[in-house]
């Protein structure tokens, strides 16, 4: 009995979509707050938040994909 390919299994996982939407919501919220404040420091902080969220999202997605991959 073989496991399905990682691409199929990862796309069927509803938890993955929640992680994607949560990451997107955090980035949108950070830039929304920066737009409300309107300073360069706020935009810089929002960019740092966005970068940190992206890195966390990338690592979590890569680890999940590797966990399901067949090598």
CHARMM internal coordinates of N, CA and C (Angstrom, degrees):
IC EDIT
DIST 1 N 1 CA 1.4486
DIST 1 CA 1 C 1.5259
ANGL 1 N 1 CA 1 C 108.14
DIST 1 C 2 N 1.3057
ANGL 1 CA 1 C 2 N 116.41
DIHE 1 N 1 CA 1 C 2 N 117.38
DIST 2 N 2 CA 1.4611
ANGL 1 C 2 N 2 CA 119.30
DIHE 1 CA 1 C 2 N 2 CA -178.40
DIST 2 CA 2 C 1.5166
ANGL 2 N 2 CA 2 C 110.75
DIHE 1 C 2 N 2 CA 2 C -99.17
DIST 2 C 3 N 1.3018
ANGL 2 CA 2 C 3 N 114.43
DIHE 2 N 2 CA 2 C 3 N 154.71
DIST 3 N 3 CA 1.4571
ANGL 2 C 3 N 3 CA 120.73
DIHE 2 CA 2 C 3 N 3 CA 177.13
DIST 3 CA 3 C 1.5262
ANGL 3 N 3 CA 3 C 108.86
DIHE 2 C 3 N 3 CA 3 C -80.15
DIST 3 C 4 N 1.3436
ANGL 3 CA 3 C 4 N 117.55
DIHE 3 N 3 CA 3 C 4 N 151.27
DIST 4 N 4 CA 1.4646
ANGL 3 C 4 N 4 CA 118.54
DIHE 3 CA 3 C 4 N 4 CA 175.82
DIST 4 CA 4 C 1.5270
ANGL 4 N 4 CA 4 C 110.60
DIHE 3 C 4 N 4 CA 4 C -69.52
DIST 4 C 5 N 1.3250
ANGL 4 CA 4 C 5 N 117.99
DIHE 4 N 4 CA 4 C 5 N 159.35
DIST 5 N 5 CA 1.4653
ANGL 4 C 5 N 5 CA 119.77
DIHE 4 CA 4 C 5 N 5 CA 178.30
DIST 5 CA 5 C 1.5319
ANGL 5 N 5 CA 5 C 111.45
DIHE 4 C 5 N 5 CA 5 C -57.68
DIST 5 C 6 N 1.3102
ANGL 5 CA 5 C 6 N 116.03
DIHE 5 N 5 CA 5 C 6 N 152.34
DIST 6 N 6 CA 1.4653
ANGL 5 C 6 N 6 CA 121.16
DIHE 5 CA 5 C 6 N 6 CA -177.01
DIST 6 CA 6 C 1.5120
ANGL 6 N 6 CA 6 C 111.65
DIHE 5 C 6 N 6 CA 6 C -59.81
DIST 6 C 7 N 1.3237
ANGL 6 CA 6 C 7 N 117.25
DIHE 6 N 6 CA 6 C 7 N -35.95
DIST 7 N 7 CA 1.4633
ANGL 6 C 7 N 7 CA 120.53
DIHE 6 CA 6 C 7 N 7 CA -178.55
DIST 7 CA 7 C 1.5267
ANGL 7 N 7 CA 7 C 110.61
DIHE 6 C 7 N 7 CA 7 C -62.34
DIST 7 C 8 N 1.3252
ANGL 7 CA 7 C 8 N 117.21
DIHE 7 N 7 CA 7 C 8 N -42.94
DIST 8 N 8 CA 1.4631
ANGL 7 C 8 N 8 CA 121.50
DIHE 7 CA 7 C 8 N 8 CA -178.45
DIST 8 CA 8 C 1.5151
ANGL 8 N 8 CA 8 C 110.15
DIHE 7 C 8 N 8 CA 8 C -69.31
DIST 8 C 9 N 1.3216
ANGL 8 CA 8 C 9 N 116.59
DIHE 8 N 8 CA 8 C 9 N -45.39
DIST 9 N 9 CA 1.4527
ANGL 8 C 9 N 9 CA 120.02
DIHE 8 CA 8 C 9 N 9 CA -177.08
DIST 9 CA 9 C 1.5317
ANGL 9 N 9 CA 9 C 111.66
DIHE 8 C 9 N 9 CA 9 C -67.14
DIST 9 C 10 N 1.3108
ANGL 9 CA 9 C 10 N 118.08
DIHE 9 N 9 CA 9 C 10 N -39.79
DIST 10 N 10 CA 1.4638
ANGL 9 C 10 N 10 CA 120.86
DIHE 9 CA 9 C 10 N 10 CA 179.97
DIST 10 CA 10 C 1.5222
ANGL 10 N 10 CA 10 C 111.10
DIHE 9 C 10 N 10 CA 10 C -68.62
DIST 10 C 11 N 1.3164
ANGL 10 CA 10 C 11 N 117.76
DIHE 10 N 10 CA 10 C 11 N -34.08
DIST 11 N 11 CA 1.4662
ANGL 10 C 11 N 11 CA 119.50
DIHE 10 CA 10 C 11 N 11 CA -179.38
DIST 11 CA 11 C 1.5198
ANGL 11 N 11 CA 11 C 111.36
DIHE 10 C 11 N 11 CA 11 C -73.97
DIST 11 C 12 N 1.3249
ANGL 11 CA 11 C 12 N 117.96
DIHE 11 N 11 CA 11 C 12 N -23.35
DIST 12 N 12 CA 1.4605
ANGL 11 C 12 N 12 CA 121.05
DIHE 11 CA 11 C 12 N 12 CA 179.42
DIST 12 CA 12 C 1.5231
ANGL 12 N 12 CA 12 C 113.01
DIHE 11 C 12 N 12 CA 12 C -84.79
DIST 12 C 13 N 1.2978
ANGL 12 CA 12 C 13 N 118.11
DIHE 12 N 12 CA 12 C 13 N -10.06
DIST 13 N 13 CA 1.4540
ANGL 12 C 13 N 13 CA 121.76
DIHE 12 CA 12 C 13 N 13 CA -175.69
DIST 13 CA 13 C 1.5274
ANGL 13 N 13 CA 13 C 111.00
DIHE 12 C 13 N 13 CA 13 C -82.41
DIST 13 C 14 N 1.3412
ANGL 13 CA 13 C 14 N 118.68
DIHE 13 N 13 CA 13 C 14 N 115.83
DIST 14 N 14 CA 1.4738
ANGL 13 C 14 N 14 CA 119.91
DIHE 13 CA 13 C 14 N 14 CA -179.85
DIST 14 CA 14 C 1.5191
ANGL 14 N 14 CA 14 C 113.32
DIHE 13 C 14 N 14 CA 14 C -68.74
DIST 14 C 15 N 1.3166
ANGL 14 CA 14 C 15 N 118.47
DIHE 14 N 14 CA 14 C 15 N -25.08
DIST 15 N 15 CA 1.4559
ANGL 14 C 15 N 15 CA 121.38
DIHE 14 CA 14 C 15 N 15 CA 178.54
DIST 15 CA 15 C 1.5158
ANGL 15 N 15 CA 15 C 112.22
DIHE 14 C 15 N 15 CA 15 C -63.41
DIST 15 C 16 N 1.3240
ANGL 15 CA 15 C 16 N 116.15
DIHE 15 N 15 CA 15 C 16 N -32.28
DIST 16 N 16 CA 1.4563
ANGL 15 C 16 N 16 CA 119.91
DIHE 15 CA 15 C 16 N 16 CA 178.65
DIST 16 CA 16 C 1.5253
ANGL 16 N 16 CA 16 C 110.95
DIHE 15 C 16 N 16 CA 16 C -62.54
DIST 16 C 17 N 1.3168
ANGL 16 CA 16 C 17 N 117.74
DIHE 16 N 16 CA 16 C 17 N -41.89
DIST 17 N 17 CA 1.4610
ANGL 16 C 17 N 17 CA 120.16
DIHE 16 CA 16 C 17 N 17 CA -179.36
DIST 17 CA 17 C 1.5204
ANGL 17 N 17 CA 17 C 111.15
DIHE 16 C 17 N 17 CA 17 C -64.97
DIST 17 C 18 N 1.3137
ANGL 17 CA 17 C 18 N 117.20
DIHE 17 N 17 CA 17 C 18 N -34.37
DIST 18 N 18 CA 1.4702
ANGL 17 C 18 N 18 CA 119.80
DIHE 17 CA 17 C 18 N 18 CA 177.28
DIST 18 CA 18 C 1.5219
ANGL 18 N 18 CA 18 C 110.42
DIHE 17 C 18 N 18 CA 18 C -66.27
DIST 18 C 19 N 1.3274
ANGL 18 CA 18 C 19 N 117.56
DIHE 18 N 18 CA 18 C 19 N -38.45
DIST 19 N 19 CA 1.4719
ANGL 18 C 19 N 19 CA 120.36
DIHE 18 CA 18 C 19 N 19 CA 177.91
DIST 19 CA 19 C 1.5251
ANGL 19 N 19 CA 19 C 110.72
DIHE 18 C 19 N 19 CA 19 C -65.27
DIST 19 C 20 N 1.3236
ANGL 19 CA 19 C 20 N 116.77
DIHE 19 N 19 CA 19 C 20 N -41.38
DIST 20 N 20 CA 1.4610
ANGL 19 C 20 N 20 CA 120.49
DIHE 19 CA 19 C 20 N 20 CA 179.30
DIST 20 CA 20 C 1.5258
ANGL 20 N 20 CA 20 C 110.76
DIHE 19 C 20 N 20 CA 20 C -64.01
DIST 20 C 21 N 1.3151
ANGL 20 CA 20 C 21 N 116.39
DIHE 20 N 20 CA 20 C 21 N -45.37
DIST 21 N 21 CA 1.4692
ANGL 20 C 21 N 21 CA 119.99
DIHE 20 CA 20 C 21 N 21 CA -178.60
DIST 21 CA 21 C 1.5230
ANGL 21 N 21 CA 21 C 111.62
DIHE 20 C 21 N 21 CA 21 C -68.40
DIST 21 C 22 N 1.3172
ANGL 21 CA 21 C 22 N 117.57
DIHE 21 N 21 CA 21 C 22 N -36.88
DIST 22 N 22 CA 1.4632
ANGL 21 C 22 N 22 CA 120.42
DIHE 21 CA 21 C 22 N 22 CA 177.94
DIST 22 CA 22 C 1.5256
ANGL 22 N 22 CA 22 C 110.60
DIHE 21 C 22 N 22 CA 22 C -64.91
DIST 22 C 23 N 1.3234
ANGL 22 CA 22 C 23 N 117.42
DIHE 22 N 22 CA 22 C 23 N -43.17
DIST 23 N 23 CA 1.4658
ANGL 22 C 23 N 23 CA 120.79
DIHE 22 CA 22 C 23 N 23 CA 178.17
DIST 23 CA 23 C 1.5250
ANGL 23 N 23 CA 23 C 110.45
DIHE 22 C 23 N 23 CA 23 C -61.85
DIST 23 C 24 N 1.3109
ANGL 23 CA 23 C 24 N 116.62
DIHE 23 N 23 CA 23 C 24 N -44.41
DIST 24 N 24 CA 1.4606
ANGL 23 C 24 N 24 CA 120.55
DIHE 23 CA 23 C 24 N 24 CA 178.96
DIST 24 CA 24 C 1.5287
ANGL 24 N 24 CA 24 C 111.21
DIHE 23 C 24 N 24 CA 24 C -63.51
DIST 24 C 25 N 1.3226
ANGL 24 CA 24 C 25 N 117.32
DIHE 24 N 24 CA 24 C 25 N -41.45
DIST 25 N 25 CA 1.4647
ANGL 24 C 25 N 25 CA 120.76
DIHE 24 CA 24 C 25 N 25 CA -179.87
DIST 25 CA 25 C 1.5262
ANGL 25 N 25 CA 25 C 111.39
DIHE 24 C 25 N 25 CA 25 C -64.35
DIST 25 C 26 N 1.3148
ANGL 25 CA 25 C 26 N 117.60
DIHE 25 N 25 CA 25 C 26 N -38.80
DIST 26 N 26 CA 1.4669
ANGL 25 C 26 N 26 CA 120.35
DIHE 25 CA 25 C 26 N 26 CA 179.43
DIST 26 CA 26 C 1.5239
ANGL 26 N 26 CA 26 C 110.51
DIHE 25 C 26 N 26 CA 26 C -65.22
DIST 26 C 27 N 1.3218
ANGL 26 CA 26 C 27 N 116.85
DIHE 26 N 26 CA 26 C 27 N -42.66
DIST 27 N 27 CA 1.4669
ANGL 26 C 27 N 27 CA 120.28
DIHE 26 CA 26 C 27 N 27 CA 179.89
DIST 27 CA 27 C 1.5261
ANGL 27 N 27 CA 27 C 110.82
DIHE 26 C 27 N 27 CA 27 C -66.33
DIST 27 C 28 N 1.3217
ANGL 27 CA 27 C 28 N 117.44
DIHE 27 N 27 CA 27 C 28 N -43.50
DIST 28 N 28 CA 1.4723
ANGL 27 C 28 N 28 CA 120.75
DIHE 27 CA 27 C 28 N 28 CA 178.61
DIST 28 CA 28 C 1.5262
ANGL 28 N 28 CA 28 C 110.15
DIHE 27 C 28 N 28 CA 28 C -63.16
DIST 28 C 29 N 1.3205
ANGL 28 CA 28 C 29 N 117.19
DIHE 28 N 28 CA 28 C 29 N -41.89
DIST 29 N 29 CA 1.4652
ANGL 28 C 29 N 29 CA 120.62
DIHE 28 CA 28 C 29 N 29 CA 178.49
DIST 29 CA 29 C 1.5252
ANGL 29 N 29 CA 29 C 111.21
DIHE 28 C 29 N 29 CA 29 C -63.00
DIST 29 C 30 N 1.3273
ANGL 29 CA 29 C 30 N 117.01
DIHE 29 N 29 CA 29 C 30 N -42.56
DIST 30 N 30 CA 1.4674
ANGL 29 C 30 N 30 CA 120.16
DIHE 29 CA 29 C 30 N 30 CA -179.81
DIST 30 CA 30 C 1.5202
ANGL 30 N 30 CA 30 C 111.02
DIHE 29 C 30 N 30 CA 30 C -61.93
DIST 30 C 31 N 1.3333
ANGL 30 CA 30 C 31 N 117.51
DIHE 30 N 30 CA 30 C 31 N -44.69
DIST 31 N 31 CA 1.4592
ANGL 30 C 31 N 31 CA 119.60
DIHE 30 CA 30 C 31 N 31 CA 179.59
DIST 31 CA 31 C 1.5310
ANGL 31 N 31 CA 31 C 111.64
DIHE 30 C 31 N 31 CA 31 C -73.80
DIST 31 C 32 N 1.3219
ANGL 31 CA 31 C 32 N 117.84
DIHE 31 N 31 CA 31 C 32 N -27.31
DIST 32 N 32 CA 1.4595
ANGL 31 C 32 N 32 CA 120.27
DIHE 31 CA 31 C 32 N 32 CA 173.91
DIST 32 CA 32 C 1.5185
ANGL 32 N 32 CA 32 C 111.96
DIHE 31 C 32 N 32 CA 32 C -65.96
DIST 32 C 33 N 1.3166
ANGL 32 CA 32 C 33 N 116.21
DIHE 32 N 32 CA 32 C 33 N -42.25
DIST 33 N 33 CA 1.4663
ANGL 32 C 33 N 33 CA 120.55
DIHE 32 CA 32 C 33 N 33 CA 176.34
DIST 33 CA 33 C 1.5173
ANGL 33 N 33 CA 33 C 110.01
DIHE 32 C 33 N 33 CA 33 C -65.40
DIST 33 C 34 N 1.3296
ANGL 33 CA 33 C 34 N 116.96
DIHE 33 N 33 CA 33 C 34 N -40.54
DIST 34 N 34 CA 1.4701
ANGL 33 C 34 N 34 CA 120.36
DIHE 33 CA 33 C 34 N 34 CA 179.02
DIST 34 CA 34 C 1.5259
ANGL 34 N 34 CA 34 C 110.52
DIHE 33 C 34 N 34 CA 34 C -63.61
DIST 34 C 35 N 1.3207
ANGL 34 CA 34 C 35 N 117.18
DIHE 34 N 34 CA 34 C 35 N -39.26
DIST 35 N 35 CA 1.4670
ANGL 34 C 35 N 35 CA 119.97
DIHE 34 CA 34 C 35 N 35 CA 178.39
DIST 35 CA 35 C 1.5238
ANGL 35 N 35 CA 35 C 110.95
DIHE 34 C 35 N 35 CA 35 C -67.39
DIST 35 C 36 N 1.3262
ANGL 35 CA 35 C 36 N 116.97
DIHE 35 N 35 CA 35 C 36 N -35.44
DIST 36 N 36 CA 1.4634
ANGL 35 C 36 N 36 CA 120.16
DIHE 35 CA 35 C 36 N 36 CA 178.38
DIST 36 CA 36 C 1.5256
ANGL 36 N 36 CA 36 C 110.87
DIHE 35 C 36 N 36 CA 36 C -68.41
DIST 36 C 37 N 1.3243
ANGL 36 CA 36 C 37 N 116.92
DIHE 36 N 36 CA 36 C 37 N -38.84
DIST 37 N 37 CA 1.4631
ANGL 36 C 37 N 37 CA 120.84
DIHE 36 CA 36 C 37 N 37 CA 179.07
DIST 37 CA 37 C 1.5211
ANGL 37 N 37 CA 37 C 109.92
DIHE 36 C 37 N 37 CA 37 C -75.14
DIST 37 C 38 N 1.3229
ANGL 37 CA 37 C 38 N 116.57
DIHE 37 N 37 CA 37 C 38 N -45.83
DIST 38 N 38 CA 1.4500
ANGL 37 C 38 N 38 CA 121.47
DIHE 37 CA 37 C 38 N 38 CA 173.99
DIST 38 CA 38 C 1.5160
ANGL 38 N 38 CA 38 C 116.82
DIHE 37 C 38 N 38 CA 38 C 78.90
DIST 38 C 39 N 1.3126
ANGL 38 CA 38 C 39 N 118.43
DIHE 38 N 38 CA 38 C 39 N 17.60
DIST 39 N 39 CA 1.4679
ANGL 38 C 39 N 39 CA 119.35
DIHE 38 CA 38 C 39 N 39 CA 178.63
DIST 39 CA 39 C 1.5239
ANGL 39 N 39 CA 39 C 109.87
DIHE 38 C 39 N 39 CA 39 C -106.90
DIST 39 C 40 N 1.3267
ANGL 39 CA 39 C 40 N 114.96
DIHE 39 N 39 CA 39 C 40 N 161.64
DIST 40 N 40 CA 1.4605
ANGL 39 C 40 N 40 CA 119.84
DIHE 39 CA 39 C 40 N 40 CA 178.20
DIST 40 CA 40 C 1.5217
ANGL 40 N 40 CA 40 C 111.29
DIHE 39 C 40 N 40 CA 40 C -64.94
DIST 40 C 41 N 1.3075
ANGL 40 CA 40 C 41 N 116.95
DIHE 40 N 40 CA 40 C 41 N -35.52
DIST 41 N 41 CA 1.4645
ANGL 40 C 41 N 41 CA 120.89
DIHE 40 CA 40 C 41 N 41 CA 179.72
DIST 41 CA 41 C 1.5287
ANGL 41 N 41 CA 41 C 110.37
DIHE 40 C 41 N 41 CA 41 C -64.68
DIST 41 C 42 N 1.3317
ANGL 41 CA 41 C 42 N 116.74
DIHE 41 N 41 CA 41 C 42 N -38.54
DIST 42 N 42 CA 1.4630
ANGL 41 C 42 N 42 CA 120.05
DIHE 41 CA 41 C 42 N 42 CA 178.99
DIST 42 CA 42 C 1.5242
ANGL 42 N 42 CA 42 C 110.93
DIHE 41 C 42 N 42 CA 42 C -66.03
DIST 42 C 43 N 1.3262
ANGL 42 CA 42 C 43 N 117.31
DIHE 42 N 42 CA 42 C 43 N -40.46
DIST 43 N 43 CA 1.4661
ANGL 42 C 43 N 43 CA 120.07
DIHE 42 CA 42 C 43 N 43 CA 177.31
DIST 43 CA 43 C 1.5255
ANGL 43 N 43 CA 43 C 111.21
DIHE 42 C 43 N 43 CA 43 C -67.53
DIST 43 C 44 N 1.3011
ANGL 43 CA 43 C 44 N 116.80
DIHE 43 N 43 CA 43 C 44 N -36.69
DIST 44 N 44 CA 1.4632
ANGL 43 C 44 N 44 CA 120.52
DIHE 43 CA 43 C 44 N 44 CA 176.73
DIST 44 CA 44 C 1.5284
ANGL 44 N 44 CA 44 C 110.25
DIHE 43 C 44 N 44 CA 44 C -63.91
DIST 44 C 45 N 1.3279
ANGL 44 CA 44 C 45 N 116.18
DIHE 44 N 44 CA 44 C 45 N -44.03
DIST 45 N 45 CA 1.4651
ANGL 44 C 45 N 45 CA 120.47
DIHE 44 CA 44 C 45 N 45 CA 177.98
DIST 45 CA 45 C 1.5286
ANGL 45 N 45 CA 45 C 110.66
DIHE 44 C 45 N 45 CA 45 C -63.61
DIST 45 C 46 N 1.3327
ANGL 45 CA 45 C 46 N 117.03
DIHE 45 N 45 CA 45 C 46 N -39.74
DIST 46 N 46 CA 1.4625
ANGL 45 C 46 N 46 CA 120.12
DIHE 45 CA 45 C 46 N 46 CA 178.00
DIST 46 CA 46 C 1.5252
ANGL 46 N 46 CA 46 C 111.03
DIHE 45 C 46 N 46 CA 46 C -64.86
DIST 46 C 47 N 1.3228
ANGL 46 CA 46 C 47 N 116.81
DIHE 46 N 46 CA 46 C 47 N -37.34
DIST 47 N 47 CA 1.4631
ANGL 46 C 47 N 47 CA 120.03
DIHE 46 CA 46 C 47 N 47 CA 177.50
DIST 47 CA 47 C 1.5283
ANGL 47 N 47 CA 47 C 110.57
DIHE 46 C 47 N 47 CA 47 C -66.70
DIST 47 C 48 N 1.3168
ANGL 47 CA 47 C 48 N 117.92
DIHE 47 N 47 CA 47 C 48 N -38.37
DIST 48 N 48 CA 1.4610
ANGL 47 C 48 N 48 CA 120.85
DIHE 47 CA 47 C 48 N 48 CA 176.32
DIST 48 CA 48 C 1.5237
ANGL 48 N 48 CA 48 C 111.38
DIHE 47 C 48 N 48 CA 48 C -65.21
DIST 48 C 49 N 1.3242
ANGL 48 CA 48 C 49 N 116.21
DIHE 48 N 48 CA 48 C 49 N -40.95
DIST 49 N 49 CA 1.4661
ANGL 48 C 49 N 49 CA 120.46
DIHE 48 CA 48 C 49 N 49 CA 176.58
DIST 49 CA 49 C 1.5219
ANGL 49 N 49 CA 49 C 109.50
DIHE 48 C 49 N 49 CA 49 C -62.57
DIST 49 C 50 N 1.3322
ANGL 49 CA 49 C 50 N 116.73
DIHE 49 N 49 CA 49 C 50 N -46.01
DIST 50 N 50 CA 1.4642
ANGL 49 C 50 N 50 CA 120.40
DIHE 49 CA 49 C 50 N 50 CA -179.57
DIST 50 CA 50 C 1.5259
ANGL 50 N 50 CA 50 C 111.08
DIHE 49 C 50 N 50 CA 50 C -61.24
DIST 50 C 51 N 1.3261
ANGL 50 CA 50 C 51 N 117.43
DIHE 50 N 50 CA 50 C 51 N -42.41
DIST 51 N 51 CA 1.4582
ANGL 50 C 51 N 51 CA 120.82
DIHE 50 CA 50 C 51 N 51 CA 179.15
DIST 51 CA 51 C 1.5271
ANGL 51 N 51 CA 51 C 110.68
DIHE 50 C 51 N 51 CA 51 C -64.13
DIST 51 C 52 N 1.3198
ANGL 51 CA 51 C 52 N 116.88
DIHE 51 N 51 CA 51 C 52 N -43.60
DIST 52 N 52 CA 1.4642
ANGL 51 C 52 N 52 CA 120.69
DIHE 51 CA 51 C 52 N 52 CA -179.99
DIST 52 CA 52 C 1.5213
ANGL 52 N 52 CA 52 C 111.39
DIHE 51 C 52 N 52 CA 52 C -63.97
DIST 52 C 53 N 1.3202
ANGL 52 CA 52 C 53 N 116.10
DIHE 52 N 52 CA 52 C 53 N -42.68
DIST 53 N 53 CA 1.4643
ANGL 52 C 53 N 53 CA 120.17
DIHE 52 CA 52 C 53 N 53 CA 178.13
DIST 53 CA 53 C 1.5170
ANGL 53 N 53 CA 53 C 110.27
DIHE 52 C 53 N 53 CA 53 C -64.39
DIST 53 C 54 N 1.3348
ANGL 53 CA 53 C 54 N 116.89
DIHE 53 N 53 CA 53 C 54 N -42.11
DIST 54 N 54 CA 1.4569
ANGL 53 C 54 N 54 CA 119.71
DIHE 53 CA 53 C 54 N 54 CA 179.49
DIST 54 CA 54 C 1.5208
ANGL 54 N 54 CA 54 C 111.13
DIHE 53 C 54 N 54 CA 54 C -62.62
DIST 54 C 55 N 1.3178
ANGL 54 CA 54 C 55 N 117.07
DIHE 54 N 54 CA 54 C 55 N -42.85
DIST 55 N 55 CA 1.4626
ANGL 54 C 55 N 55 CA 119.94
DIHE 54 CA 54 C 55 N 55 CA 179.79
DIST 55 CA 55 C 1.5309
ANGL 55 N 55 CA 55 C 110.72
DIHE 54 C 55 N 55 CA 55 C -64.19
DIST 55 C 56 N 1.3147
ANGL 55 CA 55 C 56 N 116.92
DIHE 55 N 55 CA 55 C 56 N -43.68
DIST 56 N 56 CA 1.4637
ANGL 55 C 56 N 56 CA 120.06
DIHE 55 CA 55 C 56 N 56 CA 177.22
DIST 56 CA 56 C 1.5162
ANGL 56 N 56 CA 56 C 111.84
DIHE 55 C 56 N 56 CA 56 C -62.51
DIST 56 C 57 N 1.3308
ANGL 56 CA 56 C 57 N 115.98
DIHE 56 N 56 CA 56 C 57 N -43.25
DIST 57 N 57 CA 1.4692
ANGL 56 C 57 N 57 CA 120.67
DIHE 56 CA 56 C 57 N 57 CA 178.81
DIST 57 CA 57 C 1.5288
ANGL 57 N 57 CA 57 C 110.19
DIHE 56 C 57 N 57 CA 57 C -62.79
DIST 57 C 58 N 1.3210
ANGL 57 CA 57 C 58 N 116.79
DIHE 57 N 57 CA 57 C 58 N -43.76
DIST 58 N 58 CA 1.4583
ANGL 57 C 58 N 58 CA 121.23
DIHE 57 CA 57 C 58 N 58 CA -178.53
DIST 58 CA 58 C 1.5246
ANGL 58 N 58 CA 58 C 110.67
DIHE 57 C 58 N 58 CA 58 C -62.26
DIST 58 C 59 N 1.3084
ANGL 58 CA 58 C 59 N 117.15
DIHE 58 N 58 CA 58 C 59 N -46.11
DIST 59 N 59 CA 1.4616
ANGL 58 C 59 N 59 CA 120.91
DIHE 58 CA 58 C 59 N 59 CA -178.77
DIST 59 CA 59 C 1.5248
ANGL 59 N 59 CA 59 C 110.49
DIHE 58 C 59 N 59 CA 59 C -65.00
DIST 59 C 60 N 1.3251
ANGL 59 CA 59 C 60 N 117.14
DIHE 59 N 59 CA 59 C 60 N -45.92
DIST 60 N 60 CA 1.4620
ANGL 59 C 60 N 60 CA 119.95
DIHE 59 CA 59 C 60 N 60 CA -179.92
DIST 60 CA 60 C 1.5253
ANGL 60 N 60 CA 60 C 111.59
DIHE 59 C 60 N 60 CA 60 C -62.92
DIST 60 C 61 N 1.3248
ANGL 60 CA 60 C 61 N 117.34
DIHE 60 N 60 CA 60 C 61 N -40.89
DIST 61 N 61 CA 1.4608
ANGL 60 C 61 N 61 CA 120.88
DIHE 60 CA 60 C 61 N 61 CA 179.07
DIST 61 CA 61 C 1.5208
ANGL 61 N 61 CA 61 C 111.01
DIHE 60 C 61 N 61 CA 61 C -67.35
DIST 61 C 62 N 1.3197
ANGL 61 CA 61 C 62 N 117.30
DIHE 61 N 61 CA 61 C 62 N -42.37
DIST 62 N 62 CA 1.4598
ANGL 61 C 62 N 62 CA 120.59
DIHE 61 CA 61 C 62 N 62 CA 179.27
DIST 62 CA 62 C 1.5258
ANGL 62 N 62 CA 62 C 111.44
DIHE 61 C 62 N 62 CA 62 C -64.81
DIST 62 C 63 N 1.3111
ANGL 62 CA 62 C 63 N 117.27
DIHE 62 N 62 CA 62 C 63 N -42.36
DIST 63 N 63 CA 1.4635
ANGL 62 C 63 N 63 CA 120.84
DIHE 62 CA 62 C 63 N 63 CA 178.99
DIST 63 CA 63 C 1.5285
ANGL 63 N 63 CA 63 C 110.04
DIHE 62 C 63 N 63 CA 63 C -63.94
DIST 63 C 64 N 1.3277
ANGL 63 CA 63 C 64 N 117.16
DIHE 63 N 63 CA 63 C 64 N -43.28
DIST 64 N 64 CA 1.4632
ANGL 63 C 64 N 64 CA 120.69
DIHE 63 CA 63 C 64 N 64 CA 179.31
DIST 64 CA 64 C 1.5286
ANGL 64 N 64 CA 64 C 110.79
DIHE 63 C 64 N 64 CA 64 C -63.84
DIST 64 C 65 N 1.3243
ANGL 64 CA 64 C 65 N 116.69
DIHE 64 N 64 CA 64 C 65 N -41.48
DIST 65 N 65 CA 1.4597
ANGL 64 C 65 N 65 CA 119.88
DIHE 64 CA 64 C 65 N 65 CA 179.78
DIST 65 CA 65 C 1.5329
ANGL 65 N 65 CA 65 C 110.29
DIHE 64 C 65 N 65 CA 65 C -65.69
DIST 65 C 66 N 1.3280
ANGL 65 CA 65 C 66 N 116.49
DIHE 65 N 65 CA 65 C 66 N -43.39
DIST 66 N 66 CA 1.4617
ANGL 65 C 66 N 66 CA 119.69
DIHE 65 CA 65 C 66 N 66 CA 179.15
DIST 66 CA 66 C 1.5209
ANGL 66 N 66 CA 66 C 112.45
DIHE 65 C 66 N 66 CA 66 C -65.38
DIST 66 C 67 N 1.3223
ANGL 66 CA 66 C 67 N 116.14
DIHE 66 N 66 CA 66 C 67 N -32.79
DIST 67 N 67 CA 1.4588
ANGL 66 C 67 N 67 CA 119.93
DIHE 66 CA 66 C 67 N 67 CA 178.65
DIST 67 CA 67 C 1.5249
ANGL 67 N 67 CA 67 C 110.50
DIHE 66 C 67 N 67 CA 67 C -63.53
DIST 67 C 68 N 1.3264
ANGL 67 CA 67 C 68 N 117.34
DIHE 67 N 67 CA 67 C 68 N -34.18
DIST 68 N 68 CA 1.4648
ANGL 67 C 68 N 68 CA 121.16
DIHE 67 CA 67 C 68 N 68 CA -177.77
DIST 68 CA 68 C 1.5257
ANGL 68 N 68 CA 68 C 112.80
DIHE 67 C 68 N 68 CA 68 C -92.65
DIST 68 C 69 N 1.2993
ANGL 68 CA 68 C 69 N 118.56
DIHE 68 N 68 CA 68 C 69 N -9.37
DIST 69 N 69 CA 1.4694
ANGL 68 C 69 N 69 CA 120.93
DIHE 68 CA 68 C 69 N 69 CA -174.52
DIST 69 CA 69 C 1.5260
ANGL 69 N 69 CA 69 C 111.25
DIHE 68 C 69 N 69 CA 69 C -73.65
DIST 69 C 70 N 1.2971
ANGL 69 CA 69 C 70 N 114.60
DIHE 69 N 69 CA 69 C 70 N 150.48
DIST 70 N 70 CA 1.4593
ANGL 69 C 70 N 70 CA 121.63
DIHE 69 CA 69 C 70 N 70 CA 174.32
DIST 70 CA 70 C 1.5192
ANGL 70 N 70 CA 70 C 108.31
DIHE 69 C 70 N 70 CA 70 C -108.00
DIST 70 C 71 N 1.3089
ANGL 70 CA 70 C 71 N 117.44
DIHE 70 N 70 CA 70 C 71 N 118.67
DIST 71 N 71 CA 1.4610
ANGL 70 C 71 N 71 CA 121.33
DIHE 70 CA 70 C 71 N 71 CA 179.91
DIST 71 CA 71 C 1.5104
ANGL 71 N 71 CA 71 C 110.11
DIHE 70 C 71 N 71 CA 71 C -112.29
END
COOR INIT
IC SEED 1 N 1 CA 1 C
IC BUILD
